[in-house]
Amino acid sequence: MLSGAQTTFLDRMLVRNELEQLYTTCSYLQRCAMAQHKPQQLIFDVQNNRYHYHQTEHTLPARVRFGTSPGIKGPPSHPLQPIHHPISFKSNSITFHPDGVIEPGAVYITDAKQQHTYALSCAVAQVSYLRKYQYTGRWISL
């Protein structure tokens, strides 16, 4: 049987791994948009904890879901408002444009117990890039 500390560590690593996988997928789609000269989309299904692009669908592990720990404010770069929805990208999807621009927004991922929260965000900026964050009482950039 796993102890509480081992379970907590495992949950944190599962959430972090999903953040890294999502980041890699987004980087891939941004490059596809530029190489193919056509927009690419990553579409989130919050109800079923999955996302899809092209012909690929990824379901989050049972111990991971879209969401945050209670009471967290966002977005991570300027946390002023309570987070009410785990996806702030328009229409629950990220659009990657051929010129490299990524639509602004954030995706929040947590464990089933809502103890560990991570975010992937793209702010409104001259140059689009994805930022990874971990919440540890405050948002820290990874």
C-alpha positions as a printed Julia matrix, in Angstrom:
142×3 Matrix{Float64}:
   0.0    0.0     0.0
   1.26   3.5    -0.83
   1.75   5.99    1.96
   0.16   9.45    1.82
   3.46  11.12    0.87
   4.04   8.66   -1.98
   0.48   9.14   -3.27
   0.87  12.93   -3.13
   4.18  12.73   -5.01
   2.67  10.4    -7.6
  -0.35  12.68   -8.11
   1.9   15.71   -8.56
   4.06  13.86  -11.09
   0.99  12.63  -13.02
  -0.35  16.19  -13.33
   3.08  17.55  -14.28
   3.48  14.84  -16.92
   0.11  15.77  -18.46
   1.16  19.43  -18.54
   4.36  18.46  -20.38
   2.43  16.3   -22.85
  -0.03  19.13  -23.52
   2.85  21.58  -23.99
   4.52  19.23  -26.48
   1.25  18.8   -28.39
   0.75  22.56  -28.58
   4.32  23.12  -29.81
   3.76  20.47  -32.47
   0.5   22.11  -33.64
   2.12  25.55  -33.76
   4.85  24.17  -36.02
   2.29  22.33  -38.18
   0.35  25.56  -38.68
   3.47  27.38  -39.84
   4.74  24.52  -42.05
   1.37  23.81  -43.68
   0.3   27.47  -43.9
  -3.09  26.73  -42.37
  -4.55  27.1   -38.87
  -4.51  24.13  -36.52
  -6.85  23.55  -33.59
  -6.62  21.73  -30.29
 -10.13  21.15  -28.92
 -10.85  20.44  -25.25
 -13.66  18.27  -23.92
 -13.75  19.33  -20.26
 -16.65  17.03  -19.34
 -14.71  13.93  -20.39
 -11.21  15.2   -19.5
  -9.79  14.86  -22.98
  -8.57  16.87  -25.94
  -8.16  16.15  -29.61
  -6.42  17.41  -32.72
  -6.2   16.01  -36.26
  -7.27  12.38  -35.82
  -5.73  12.05  -32.36
  -7.58  12.06  -29.05
  -5.92  12.12  -25.64
  -7.77  11.31  -22.42
  -6.29  12.44  -19.12
  -5.52   9.65  -16.62
  -8.26   8.9   -14.07
  -6.36  10.75  -11.32
  -5.95  13.93  -13.41
  -8.57  16.36  -14.66
  -9.04  19.85  -16.05
  -9.54  22.25  -13.16
  -7.83  23.95  -10.23
  -7.52  23.71   -6.5
 -10.26  25.74   -4.75
  -9.72  29.48   -4.4
  -6.95  29.92   -6.96
  -6.93  33.15   -8.96
  -5.73  33.6   -12.51
  -4.45  34.05  -15.06
  -1.03  32.94  -13.78
   0.76  36.01  -15.18
  -1.6   38.41  -13.37
  -3.78  36.48  -10.87
  -6.62  38.83   -9.94
  -9.82  36.93  -10.75
 -11.11  33.65   -9.32
 -10.85  30.84  -11.86
 -14.33  29.56  -12.69
 -13.56  27.49  -15.78
 -10.51  25.29  -16.43
 -10.16  26.47  -20.05
 -10.09  30.18  -20.8
  -9.3   29.78  -24.51
 -12.22  30.88  -26.69
 -14.69  28.04  -27.42
 -12.58  25.56  -25.4
 -10.02  25.35  -28.18
  -6.59  26.73  -28.99
  -6.06  28.01  -32.51
  -2.52  28.04  -33.87
  -2.15  30.4   -36.84
   0.25  30.05  -39.82
   2.16  33.19  -38.74
   3.01  31.53  -35.4
   0.38  33.39  -33.38
  -1.44  31.4   -30.71
  -4.82  32.52  -29.45
  -4.53  33.82  -25.85
  -5.88  31.84  -22.9
  -5.02  29.26  -20.27
  -5.62  25.58  -19.48
  -5.62  24.47  -15.86
  -4.91  20.88  -14.83
  -5.17  19.37  -11.35
  -5.24  16.01   -9.63
  -8.51  14.36   -8.55
  -8.02  15.61   -4.98
  -7.37  19.17   -6.26
  -4.09  19.45   -4.35
  -1.72  20.09   -7.25
  -2.53  22.62   -9.97
  -0.58  23.47  -13.1
  -1.35  25.81  -15.99
  -0.37  26.23  -19.62
  -1.01  29.73  -20.88
  -0.46  32.07  -23.77
  -0.77  35.76  -23.0
  -1.71  38.53  -25.41
   1.7   39.58  -26.72
   3.63  40.68  -29.8
   5.18  37.19  -30.01
   3.14  34.13  -29.01
   4.68  31.54  -26.77
   3.39  29.06  -24.26
   4.22  29.35  -20.58
   4.05  26.57  -17.99
   3.16  27.32  -14.36
   2.81  25.47  -11.08
   0.67  26.73   -8.21
   2.4   26.53   -4.81
   0.45  29.16   -2.88
   1.27  31.45   -5.8
   1.93  30.87   -9.49
   5.55  30.11  -10.36
   6.89  29.81  -13.88
   8.47  26.48  -14.78
